[in-house]
Amino acid sequence: MDYVELVKFVRTEYSVEDKACVVFGGSYGGMLAAWLRMKHPQTFQGALAASAPFLYFKDAPSAPEYAYSDIATTDFATELNKAPELIKETFTNMMASTEDKWAEMSEIFNTCTPISNSTDVGHLYSHYSNGYQYMAMTDYPYPAFFLEPMPAWPIKEAVKPFVDIPTAE
């Protein structure tokens, strides 16, 4: 309603009551734009929702729970066929790790503080999972900086170290 009231104020203040108001946004902002248009068509005469996952909610039949992860996985497979298998293997080993492996994991992943409990492992998992997903979202042919600093074609860069790593048999 804040946006509805703001638009009403601006239209009155600047004598533009007869002008259309079109809202737009990307991602979450796109969801807001679409919802504003649907809920208040008398105030917002148009909406452009780019990359707006407004149908992507838990248990929604329009978007299976793992659809996004499957798409991101496909992006990595496109660059190096064995990359998804190696990533999955890493995540599986990470989550199955026990205290005797935490020091080694801290060294491998160069953590700021040593991993000392399963919560730390969960945080590491989330950190890397988010990183892979950000790379899939920003796999542009030029560097991008709006989520995290990313090089051009970040997936291509990320899989380079995987080339010589054998997959588990």
Backbone bond lengths (Angstrom), bond angles and torsions (degrees), N, CA, C in turn:
res aa  C-N    CA-C-N  psi(-1)  N-CA   C-N-CA  omega(-1)  CA-C   N-CA-C  phi
1 M - - - 1.440 - - 1.532 111.31 -
2 D 1.334 116.51 -26.07 1.469 118.34 178.42 1.528 110.45 -58.16
3 Y 1.333 116.91 -42.80 1.458 120.30 -179.96 1.522 111.25 -67.08
4 V 1.314 117.25 -39.30 1.470 121.22 178.00 1.526 109.30 -60.24
5 E 1.326 116.18 -47.56 1.466 120.20 -179.48 1.536 111.23 -65.87
6 L 1.329 117.04 -38.97 1.458 120.36 178.56 1.527 110.92 -62.20
7 V 1.322 117.56 -45.96 1.461 121.19 -179.83 1.523 110.49 -63.63
8 K 1.325 117.12 -41.58 1.478 120.05 176.96 1.530 110.23 -59.47
9 F 1.338 116.68 -44.95 1.460 121.01 179.58 1.528 111.09 -61.23
10 V 1.334 116.84 -49.08 1.468 120.97 -178.29 1.521 110.77 -61.62
11 R 1.321 116.56 -42.66 1.475 119.66 179.97 1.530 110.69 -61.27
12 T 1.305 117.23 -42.64 1.466 121.17 -179.87 1.518 111.09 -71.58
13 E 1.330 116.48 -47.71 1.465 122.27 -176.61 1.524 112.15 -58.58
14 Y 1.337 117.00 -37.56 1.459 121.42 -176.21 1.521 113.24 -107.56
15 S 1.318 116.85 12.06 1.473 122.90 177.87 1.529 111.96 52.96
16 V 1.333 115.63 49.67 1.463 120.76 179.01 1.535 110.43 -124.02
17 E 1.342 115.59 37.64 1.461 119.83 -177.99 1.524 112.51 -59.93
18 D 1.333 117.11 -25.27 1.461 121.10 -177.07 1.531 113.17 -90.57
19 K 1.318 117.92 5.10 1.467 121.33 -177.94 1.531 110.66 -96.52
20 A 1.305 115.21 144.25 1.469 120.81 178.75 1.528 110.19 -75.39
21 C 1.298 114.21 151.29 1.471 120.71 174.56 1.525 107.52 -119.94
22 V 1.314 115.37 117.24 1.454 121.18 178.98 1.529 107.70 -111.77
23 V 1.314 116.02 128.05 1.457 121.12 179.78 1.525 109.34 -104.07
24 F 1.302 115.85 152.93 1.463 119.20 -179.80 1.515 109.54 -150.60
25 G 1.307 115.06 160.61 1.445 120.12 177.00 1.507 111.05 179.92
26 G 1.309 114.85 166.73 1.453 121.24 178.04 1.516 109.64 -121.70
27 S 1.320 115.65 145.69 1.457 122.14 179.54 1.527 108.99 61.96
28 Y 1.332 118.30 -124.33 1.466 120.09 -179.12 1.531 111.33 -61.55
29 G 1.336 116.62 -39.47 1.465 120.22 176.75 1.519 111.68 -61.20
30 G 1.315 116.99 -33.19 1.462 121.11 175.88 1.514 111.47 -67.65
31 M 1.330 115.85 -38.37 1.465 119.70 176.45 1.531 109.53 -61.54
32 L 1.328 116.09 -44.61 1.466 119.72 179.05 1.526 111.11 -62.08
33 A 1.325 116.93 -42.99 1.457 120.62 179.70 1.529 110.93 -59.71
34 A 1.328 116.59 -47.39 1.464 120.38 -179.82 1.525 111.16 -62.72
35 W 1.316 116.87 -44.10 1.464 119.92 -179.44 1.530 111.59 -66.11
36 L 1.340 117.51 -38.40 1.462 119.80 177.01 1.524 110.66 -60.08
37 R 1.309 115.84 -45.44 1.473 120.19 -179.70 1.523 110.68 -63.96
38 M 1.338 117.22 -41.94 1.469 120.09 -178.54 1.529 111.36 -68.85
39 K 1.311 116.78 -40.39 1.465 120.81 -174.24 1.529 112.95 -84.24
40 H 1.315 117.21 -28.67 1.464 121.24 -176.01 1.532 111.20 -133.25
41 P 1.322 118.78 61.87 1.470 120.33 -177.55 1.530 112.73 -65.35
42 Q 1.328 117.32 -22.37 1.455 120.43 178.26 1.529 111.74 -71.26
43 T 1.333 117.54 -22.02 1.464 122.22 -178.89 1.521 111.83 -100.76
44 F 1.332 116.09 -37.96 1.465 121.34 -176.15 1.528 108.40 -114.73
45 Q 1.316 115.73 109.48 1.462 120.56 -174.20 1.526 113.63 -83.57
46 G 1.301 117.35 -6.64 1.451 120.56 178.09 1.510 110.60 -162.55
47 A 1.329 115.59 160.43 1.458 120.72 177.12 1.521 108.80 -151.31
48 L 1.304 115.05 140.62 1.458 121.53 173.74 1.521 106.39 -121.09
49 A 1.317 116.01 115.99 1.460 121.41 -178.54 1.521 108.59 -114.25
50 A 1.320 116.73 105.38 1.465 121.72 -179.78 1.527 109.87 -99.01
51 S 1.309 116.18 133.48 1.469 121.64 179.13 1.519 112.22 50.50
52 A 1.306 115.56 39.32 1.466 120.62 -176.67 1.527 109.98 -97.83
53 P 1.317 116.47 110.40 1.472 119.24 -177.60 1.530 112.57 -83.83
54 F 1.355 117.95 50.94 1.460 119.17 -173.15 1.517 113.88 -73.64
55 L 1.308 118.99 -6.87 1.464 121.01 173.21 1.524 111.57 -103.24
56 Y 1.316 116.31 2.65 1.461 121.16 -174.47 1.529 109.97 -98.02
57 F 1.311 115.65 85.39 1.459 121.46 178.96 1.516 109.33 -128.62
58 K 1.292 115.99 158.01 1.464 121.92 -179.96 1.521 109.86 -52.00
59 D 1.324 114.92 131.72 1.469 124.12 177.88 1.529 114.01 66.05
60 A 1.310 118.79 13.33 1.460 120.66 177.67 1.525 109.23 -76.00
61 P 1.334 118.31 128.27 1.467 119.85 179.98 1.525 112.49 -65.58
62 S 1.335 116.99 -21.84 1.457 121.12 -179.45 1.526 112.76 -74.22
63 A 1.313 116.95 -17.66 1.458 120.74 -178.08 1.524 109.61 -144.65
64 P 1.324 117.16 95.28 1.470 119.42 178.54 1.532 110.99 -54.47
65 E 1.306 116.31 149.89 1.460 122.56 -172.11 1.529 113.71 -51.36
66 Y 1.310 117.63 -40.20 1.462 119.78 -174.95 1.530 113.21 -103.53
67 A 1.318 118.04 14.47 1.464 120.87 -177.16 1.524 111.84 -59.01
68 Y 1.306 116.94 -45.09 1.467 119.56 -178.86 1.525 110.86 -63.07
69 S 1.320 116.58 -45.48 1.465 120.21 179.18 1.520 111.18 -62.07
70 D 1.324 117.07 -37.73 1.466 120.65 178.17 1.531 110.92 -63.33
71 I 1.325 116.70 -41.08 1.467 120.75 179.16 1.529 109.98 -65.97
72 A 1.335 116.74 -44.39 1.467 120.31 178.68 1.526 110.61 -61.86
73 T 1.326 116.64 -40.09 1.466 121.35 178.72 1.526 110.52 -61.48
74 T 1.319 116.66 -41.81 1.467 121.42 178.32 1.528 110.78 -60.58
75 D 1.341 116.65 -37.89 1.471 119.79 177.66 1.519 111.37 -59.11
76 F 1.327 116.64 -42.05 1.464 119.98 -179.69 1.525 110.80 -70.58
77 A 1.318 117.84 -36.19 1.469 121.59 178.81 1.521 110.94 -65.90
78 T 1.314 116.72 -31.46 1.465 121.14 179.41 1.524 110.77 -62.42
79 E 1.329 116.54 -36.79 1.468 120.64 -179.46 1.524 113.12 -81.80
80 L 1.313 116.61 -37.92 1.462 121.28 -179.83 1.522 106.83 -152.75
81 N 1.298 116.72 112.30 1.460 121.78 -171.81 1.527 113.50 -52.36
82 K 1.321 117.47 -37.22 1.467 119.62 -176.72 1.530 113.09 -86.28
83 A 1.320 119.01 -4.21 1.465 121.52 -177.23 1.530 112.80 -57.70
84 P 1.340 120.10 -48.23 1.471 118.18 179.86 1.530 112.85 -59.94
85 E 1.315 116.49 -38.07 1.470 120.10 179.26 1.532 110.68 -64.34
86 L 1.327 117.02 -42.28 1.464 120.38 179.54 1.533 111.20 -67.81
87 I 1.317 116.82 -39.51 1.466 120.60 178.66 1.527 109.59 -65.02
88 K 1.329 116.73 -45.51 1.468 120.38 179.47 1.531 110.42 -62.22
89 E 1.318 116.11 -42.58 1.465 120.64 178.82 1.532 110.52 -59.90
90 T 1.323 116.50 -42.42 1.465 120.74 178.61 1.520 110.76 -62.73
91 F 1.331 116.51 -47.90 1.465 119.92 -179.41 1.527 111.55 -63.73
92 T 1.329 116.84 -40.31 1.465 120.57 179.11 1.531 110.13 -62.44
93 N 1.331 116.40 -47.24 1.469 120.28 178.71 1.526 111.68 -64.54
94 M 1.300 115.92 -38.05 1.460 120.43 179.76 1.535 110.24 -60.92
95 M 1.324 117.03 -49.35 1.458 120.79 -176.19 1.527 112.50 -73.39
96 A 1.325 117.31 -22.37 1.468 120.72 178.67 1.530 111.62 -91.38
97 S 1.326 116.54 -0.83 1.464 119.63 -175.23 1.526 111.70 -66.57
98 T 1.300 113.52 151.23 1.465 121.46 176.73 1.523 108.41 -118.52
99 E 1.300 115.76 172.57 1.460 122.38 -173.72 1.528 113.00 -51.44
100 D 1.329 117.41 -34.04 1.465 119.93 -178.40 1.534 112.90 -68.90
101 K 1.336 118.54 -12.45 1.477 122.43 -179.96 1.531 113.18 -104.54
102 W 1.337 117.68 -8.95 1.465 120.05 -172.80 1.520 113.11 -65.18
103 A 1.315 118.90 -38.33 1.473 120.79 178.91 1.530 110.19 -63.49
104 E 1.336 115.76 -42.31 1.466 120.32 178.65 1.532 110.50 -63.86
105 M 1.330 116.10 -41.66 1.466 119.46 178.20 1.523 110.78 -63.46
106 S 1.313 116.61 -40.64 1.471 120.28 178.36 1.523 110.52 -58.91
107 E 1.322 115.97 -39.52 1.462 120.49 179.84 1.527 111.14 -71.28
108 I 1.328 116.41 -46.92 1.468 120.54 -178.46 1.524 111.30 -60.18
109 F 1.339 116.70 -44.83 1.463 121.07 -176.39 1.527 112.98 -91.88
110 N 1.347 115.81 1.62 1.457 121.20 175.82 1.534 111.40 51.90
111 T 1.341 115.74 51.22 1.456 120.05 -178.51 1.532 110.82 -70.81
112 C 1.323 115.67 150.79 1.472 120.53 179.92 1.518 111.73 -65.34
113 T 1.334 115.96 -38.12 1.462 121.31 176.49 1.530 107.10 -126.00
114 P 1.305 117.47 151.07 1.465 119.27 -179.07 1.539 111.77 -62.55
115 I 1.317 115.57 143.26 1.461 120.80 174.25 1.521 106.96 -69.99
116 S 1.333 116.29 126.70 1.461 118.68 -175.65 1.531 113.66 -127.78
117 N 1.335 117.53 -1.49 1.463 119.40 178.88 1.530 109.74 -162.41
118 S 1.310 115.75 172.34 1.470 119.90 -176.85 1.531 111.90 -67.95
119 T 1.311 117.68 -25.43 1.473 120.05 175.68 1.522 110.15 -64.59
120 D 1.326 116.86 -41.08 1.469 120.69 176.38 1.527 110.75 -60.07
121 V 1.315 115.96 -39.81 1.471 120.42 178.53 1.528 109.26 -63.43
122 G 1.314 117.12 -43.65 1.465 120.96 178.18 1.518 112.35 -61.06
123 H 1.326 116.65 -39.05 1.468 120.64 177.43 1.527 110.69 -65.75
124 L 1.323 116.47 -41.57 1.460 120.69 177.98 1.532 110.38 -61.96
125 Y 1.322 115.68 -44.21 1.470 121.40 177.73 1.531 109.67 -56.98
126 S 1.322 116.48 -50.14 1.470 120.68 -178.83 1.524 111.25 -61.77
127 H 1.322 116.20 -41.35 1.460 120.81 -179.61 1.538 110.72 -59.60
128 Y 1.309 116.34 -48.76 1.469 119.51 -179.48 1.526 111.83 -70.81
129 S 1.310 117.71 -38.80 1.461 120.84 177.83 1.532 110.25 -59.64
130 N 1.325 116.38 -46.10 1.467 120.00 177.72 1.519 111.38 -62.06
131 G 1.318 116.58 -39.06 1.459 120.05 178.79 1.525 112.26 -61.08
132 Y 1.324 116.30 -44.81 1.471 119.44 177.95 1.522 110.87 -63.43
133 Q 1.320 116.53 -40.22 1.464 119.45 -179.83 1.526 111.47 -68.37
134 Y 1.335 117.28 -39.41 1.463 119.82 176.22 1.522 110.78 -61.43
135 M 1.335 116.18 -40.88 1.462 118.90 178.60 1.520 111.07 -61.88
136 A 1.330 116.96 -40.50 1.465 120.10 179.18 1.530 110.72 -65.18
137 M 1.336 116.82 -37.25 1.469 120.51 -179.81 1.522 112.36 -72.85
138 T 1.320 117.29 -27.37 1.463 120.22 -174.44 1.522 111.52 -119.87
139 D 1.308 116.81 37.93 1.466 120.88 -179.61 1.528 109.83 -81.83
140 Y 1.328 114.45 65.09 1.458 122.05 -176.81 1.527 110.25 -94.53
141 P 1.328 117.16 159.69 1.472 120.34 177.62 1.530 112.94 -79.17
142 Y 1.315 117.45 10.06 1.458 122.21 179.34 1.538 108.28 -139.89
143 P 1.316 118.67 157.36 1.470 120.31 178.79 1.529 110.91 -62.33
144 A 1.329 116.28 146.33 1.465 121.43 178.62 1.521 108.71 -132.63
145 F 1.311 116.17 152.01 1.464 120.23 -174.32 1.518 113.59 -135.11
146 F 1.337 119.51 5.27 1.460 119.15 -172.07 1.521 114.81 -80.80
147 L 1.304 120.62 -23.90 1.466 122.17 173.16 1.523 108.95 -101.86
148 E 1.278 114.94 -61.23 1.462 124.04 175.77 1.520 105.22 -143.87
149 P 1.312 119.05 154.04 1.469 118.61 175.64 1.531 110.16 -60.50
150 M 1.305 116.40 123.89 1.472 121.90 -178.84 1.524 109.29 -130.53
151 P 1.327 116.34 140.72 1.470 119.18 174.93 1.530 109.63 -76.50
152 A 1.304 116.54 170.96 1.462 119.88 171.20 1.524 108.19 -60.06
153 W 1.313 117.06 141.61 1.460 122.87 -179.14 1.539 111.10 47.42
154 P 1.331 119.36 62.32 1.472 120.89 -175.04 1.525 114.36 -60.88
155 I 1.318 118.49 -31.24 1.465 118.95 179.19 1.518 110.33 -66.52
156 K 1.314 116.23 -42.59 1.473 120.32 178.11 1.527 110.23 -58.80
157 E 1.331 116.99 -40.60 1.469 121.29 178.45 1.528 110.98 -68.59
158 A 1.325 116.37 -40.41 1.470 120.65 -175.77 1.521 113.26 -67.05
159 V 1.320 117.44 -31.49 1.466 119.01 -176.34 1.530 113.14 -88.71
160 K 1.304 119.02 -7.27 1.466 120.93 179.76 1.523 112.98 -53.63
161 P 1.346 119.32 -44.37 1.472 118.52 179.18 1.528 113.63 -67.01
162 F 1.327 118.60 -16.40 1.466 122.13 -178.09 1.523 113.01 -79.05
163 V 1.312 117.41 -17.25 1.467 121.34 -171.46 1.510 113.02 -53.03
164 D 1.321 118.10 -44.43 1.457 121.41 -175.40 1.527 113.70 -95.65
165 I 1.333 118.05 5.50 1.458 120.80 -179.90 1.528 108.61 -90.43
166 P 1.315 117.13 124.28 1.471 118.92 177.52 1.530 110.69 -75.09
167 T 1.308 116.41 150.36 1.468 120.76 176.50 1.529 108.57 -85.08
168 A 1.323 115.69 157.23 1.481 120.19 177.59 1.518 109.07 -66.92
169 E 1.299 115.77 145.91 1.463 118.64 -178.06 1.487 112.23 -107.02
